[in-house]
Amino acid sequence: MKKYLFYGSILISVFLLINILSILISDFSRLTTYGFGYLTGKIIMLLIFLTLSFIVRKHKTVA
């Protein structure tokens, strides 16, 4: 279950990162206040999914 959660959160993080980068590259000059709120929400979701993938990753044990 942890493996599916890890790969799912990584996949969602990649899609969010691509979406954020496309907004920053092509549409940044046209953003309104609502657009900045949308972008901020996307960044927060990216941070949540990156944190989730960091928490559930496989830890290496030191022998």
N, C-alpha and C positions, 0 to 999 in steps of 0.2 A: 504494500500500500504506500509506503514511503517513497518507493521508486517512482510510482505513477504520479504522486503528488509533486515530487522533485522535477520530473521531466515535463509535467503539465505546467508548472509554474515557470520553468525556463522557457517553454514554448510561448506562453502568454507574455512573458517579459520581452522576448524578441519581437513579437508582433507590436507590443506597445512602444518599444524603442524605435522601430521602423516608422510607426505612425507619428511619434513625437518628432523624429528627425525630418519627416516629410513636411510637417507643419512648420517647423523652424526654418527649413530651407526655402520652401516655396510660398508659404502664406503668412510669414511673420509680419510683413508690412501691412497686411490687410486685417489684422486681428482687432476685434473690438474688445470691450470689457468682458463681454460674455465669452469671447474667444480665448481671452487670457484665463478665464475661469475654467474653461474646458481643457486648456493646455495644462493648467495647474492640477486639475483632477487626474489627467492622464499621467503626469509625473508622480503624483502620490500613489496611484495604482501601480506604477512601475516599481516604486520603492517598496511597496507592500509585497509584491510578488518576488522581488529580489531578496527581500528579508526572509520570506517563507522558504525560498529555495536554499538560502544559506542555513536556515535552521534545520531543515530535514535532509541535508546532504549527508553522505556517508562519511563518517569520521574514521580516520586512519588510527589504528591502535599501535602504540609504540611498544615493541617487545624487548 
